[in-house]
């Protein structure tokens, strides 16, 4: 029997990618190309980039695609053979996420558009690989409760949370033996810039990340440290641990992706090159590790690994995130929504770089948190925060 088990072919995971034309989606497709015996792409979805989505459908041979911008559905259909089903709008994303052919849904949609499709996937019994941190920041209580009820796995794709997941995977003592989770941050392009000069930062400068190649929203969030603040709240839900046990340390080389400190003082860290294909591959092939096309670290070339405390007074995103995470309820959704609006205002030149966290704090101060146990409450708080933030930013 053992011999038969060893000779059996590897299990292939059938994957839907929501956000396939973005940086995470394209990296996931790269992983799939390297592991054709392990990963089959059965569905792809994009926001509005019909050309890229059609090319991906042709390359992967998948028979289902979805375009969030419903007005471009006919344009997409004209690019594809008639035997490929085109879904459209939010309902189309939900249909793709719940399709019977899928085993796992990778949610890589920027912002809050992935919330309803994520819930649709869970309700359909699909494991969820989460790259869109806003889903758990906004609706962590709703998502985790639904996942527990349906018996599905939430697999983190963010490099930091994937690192913690790897460090905890198989640990028999669970979070009861965890002293703290330590999220690493590169510090962004302005970690050494004097506070007085932050007001002069331009969007172009903020988009110049020192170690990662990412989309514009997450790149600016990395520069302000809001990305790390969002990750703190996400970690609270992913790992069922209190905000008081979640810390951040600046690690400019981005080689150690995060660490777990246990109650005996031991620390486990996960290390790899700065390539999002590593956490994506682990999430899509879990619980197994497989050999793909990724390169291991060459330790003699690393030179040094540095660590320093974040400048929380100059970059208050971490303090605001901790406040939102501790308060709970609808405040994390407000924190997230106000930041999205403020980032757009900064990119449009309506507010300064420090204006991003000033806007978020102002909106948080105006909000009276309520329970977040229903999706309606979360969505209402999100919409309220967007209106308040837009007014604050002069939109």
N, C-alpha and C positions, 0 to 999 in steps of 0.2 A: 504493500500500500504506500509506503514511504517513497519507493522508487517511482510508482505511478504519479504521485503528487509532484515529485521533482521534474518529471518529464512532461507534465501538463503545460500547455501554452500559457503565457502570462495573461492575466485578466486585462482586457482593454476597457478603459473608461470612456464613456460617450459624453462629450462635453458641449455645452452651450456657452458661448462667450457673449455677454452683454457689454458693449463698448469695444468691439473688435478692432476698430480703426484707430484707437488711441494707443498710447505708449505701452500700457499693460496688455491690451488686446493683441497688439502686434508681437510683443514678446511671448505671449502665450502661444500664438501660432508658430513662432519659431521653435518653442519647446515641442509642440505637437509634430512638427516636421522632423525633429531629431528622434522622436519616439513613436513611429507609426504603428509599431506592434503593441503600444501601450495606450495611445490616445487617439480617439476618433472624434473629429469635429462634426457635430450634427446640427448645429444652429449658430448663426452669427447675427448680431444686431449692432447698429450704429445710430448716431444721432441724425446726421444729415448728409454725410459723405457717401453719396450713392456710387461714385466711380470706384472708390477704394473698396467698398463693401462688395460690389459686383465682382471685382477682381479676386477678392478673398474667397467668394463663393465658388468661382471657377477653379481656383487653386486647390481648395479643400474638398470639393465635390459634395459639399453639404446640400441638403434639399430644402432647408428652411432658413429664411432670413427675415429680419425685421428692420424697419426704418422708423425712428421715433418721430421725425418730421413727416406727418402723414401726407402733406401736400406733395411730397416727392416720391410717393409710392409708385405712381404710374411711370415716372422716369426710371425708377429702379427696375420695374418689370420689363421695360423695353430693353434693358441691358442683359437680361437673363433668359435662359431657355424656359419654355412654358411649363416644364415639369418641376421647377423650383417655386415653392410657395412663398409669397411675399406677404408678411404681416406688417401692419402700420399702426402708429400711435402708441400710447401707453398700453392700450389693450393688446396691441401686437407684441410688445415686449413681454407682457404677462403670459400670453399664449405660448411664446417661445420658451419662456422660463419653465412652464409647466408641461411641456411636450413629453409624451410618453417615452420617446426614444432616448431621453437624456438620463444620465446617472448623476451628473454634477453640473451646477451652473456657476460660472465665474462671473461675478458682478464687478465690472470695471467701468461703470458709468460715473462720470464726475458729477458731484453735487447730490441732490436729493431725488433725482429721477429714477434711481434704482430701487427706491424703497418698496413700491408696490410690486414690481417684478420679483424682488427678493422674497417677499411674503408669498407670492404666487408659487414660487419654486418650493418653498418650505411646505406649503399646504399640499403640494403635489408629491411630497416625500423625497425631494431631491436634496442631496448634500449641497452646501453653499460654500463656495470659495469667495471670500470677501476681500476685494481690493478697494472698494468705495467705503472709506471709514465713516462717511456721513450717515450711513445706514444705522450703525450701532450708536453713534453719537446722538442722533435724533431719537431713535426708537429702540434703544437697547433692551428696554424692558419688554416691549412687544415682540421683538425678534427672538430673543432668547427664550421667552415663554413659549412661543410658537414652535421653535426648534425642539425644545424639550418635549412638548406635547406630541409632536410628530416623529420623534426619535431620529432626527437628522443631525448631521455633524456640521458645525460651523468651522471652516478651515481658513485661517488668516493668510492673506497674501502679502500684506504690507511686510517689508523686510524685517521690521522691528518685532511685530507680533508673531510672524512666522519663526523668528529666532527664539522667542520665548516659548512658543509652542513646541519647538524642537527640544529645547532644554527641559521642558516638563514632560514630554512624551514618554510614557512608560514609568514616570516617577511614582512609586507606590504610595508615598505619603501625601500626595496631592498638595493643594495650596496651604494646608494646615502647617506644613513644614517650611513654607516660604516666608522669609523675612521681608523681602521687597523685590519688586521687578524694577530693573534699571533699563530704561529706554535710552539708546544712544542717539545723538543728533550731531550732524556735521557742524552745526553752528551757522551754516549759510554763508553768503558772501560778505556779511557785515559783522562777523563775530568780533572783530578787532576794531571796528569803526567807532570813534568817539560818539557818545550819545548826542552831542550837539550837532553832529553832521548828518544824523539820520533824516532830518527834515529835508535835506537836499537830495536824497536818494531818488533816482529815476526808475520807471518801470523797466527800462532796458537793463539797468544795473541789477535790479532785483531778480530778473530772469536769468542771470548768469550764475547758475549754481556751480560750486567748486567740484563736486564729485558725482552727482547723479544727473542723468538725462531724463527729464520728466515733462509732463504737460505744464502749461503756464500757471494754472491755479495752484497746483501743489508746489510748484517751484517758488512762487511768491509766499505761500504759506510756510515754506521752509526758511525763507529769509526772515520772516517775522517771528518764527517759532510757533505760529498757530498750528502748523502741521503736527508738531510734537504735542501741543495741547490737546488737539483732537485725538491723537493716539493714546494719551493718558486716559481719556474717557472711554475710548474703545477697549483698552486693555481691561478696564474695570468690569466690562460686560463679558468679554471673551473668556476671562480667567476667573471670574467670580471673586474678585479681591477688592478690598477697600482702597479708596483714593490715597489714604495715608501711607499705603505700602507701594506706591508707584512714584518713582523718581526719574529724573532726566540728567544725563551727563553729556557734556560736549566731547565728541570724539572726531576730530577733523578728518581722519583718514577713512572713516566709514568702512572699516574692515570688520570690527566687532559690531554686529547688528543689534544686539541687546543682550542682557544678562539676567540671570536669576540668582539672587542671594538667598541662601537657606539659613535656617535658624541656628545652625552650628557654625556659621561664618563662612562656609564654602560657597564659591561662586562658580556657576556654569555659564559659559559664554558661547555663542555661535558665531563663527567667522566664515567669510567667503569673500570673493571679489564683489565689487560694486556692480552687480548685474542682476536685474530683477528676474531673470530667468531662473535663478536659484530658488527663491521662495515659490515662484509659480510652479516649477516642476515638483517641488516637495508637496505642495497642496494638491496637485492633480494626480500624483502617483501614491500619496499616502494611503495605507500605512507602510508602504514599501519604499525603499530607496533604490533607484535604478541608475545605471550609467547612461548618461546622455552625451550631449556635445559640450558640456561646461568644463571650464578649466579650473583646476585646483589652485590654491594659493602657492606662490613661490616665496617661502619665508625669508630667505636671504635678501630678497629685493625689497622687503617691507620697510627696512631701515628702523623705524620707530613707530610706536603707538602712543598717542597723547590723549590725555583726559583733563578736562577742566570743568569747573562749575558754570552753569549758564548764568548770564547777566540778567537776572529776572527783573531788576529794577528798570533796566534800559529796554528790555523786551518783555513786557508784562503779560504776554499771551499765556505763559505757563501759570501765572497766578490767577488769571481769569478762568482758565480751564479747570484748575483745581477748585475754585469757587463754584463753578457750574457743576462739576462732578460731585462735590460734596452736597450741594443743595439738592441736586437731582430733579425729579419731576420734569417739567417742560423747559427748565433753564438751559440744559445742554442744547436743545433744539434751537433756542434763541441765540445762544453763543455761536452755533454753526451758521445759522441763516444770516445773522448780522455780519459775520466775517465774509461770507460769500458776496454780499452786496458791497461791502467796503473794499474788497479786493477788486471788484469790477470798477468801482469809482476811482480807485487809485490808478488802475491801468488806463482809465479814460482821462486821467489828469484832473479830476475834480477834487481830490483830497491828497494830502501828503502821505508819505510812508508811515509816519507815526499816527496819522489820521485813521489808519486801519484799526489799531487797537483802541484809539480814543472813541471811535464810532461804536465798536463792540461793547466797550464798558458803559457808554451812555445808554445803549439800548438795554443791556442787562440791568442797569440801575432802574429803568422804567418798568421792568417786567415783574409781575407777581406770579411766581411759579405755582403751577397746579399739577395734579397727578398726570403721569405719562403712560397710564395703563391701557389707553385706547389710541388707535391710530388717528382718530378724528381730533383728539386733544393735541397730539403731536403736530399734525398738519396745521391746525389753527394757530398754534404758537409760532410755527415756522412762518406762516403767512403774515401774522402780526409783526414779527421781527423784521421781515423784509420791508414792509411798509415804513416802519419806524426808522430803519437804517437808511432807506432811500431818502426819506425826508431829511435826516441828519446830514447825509452826504450831498444834498442839493440836487437830487435827481428829479 
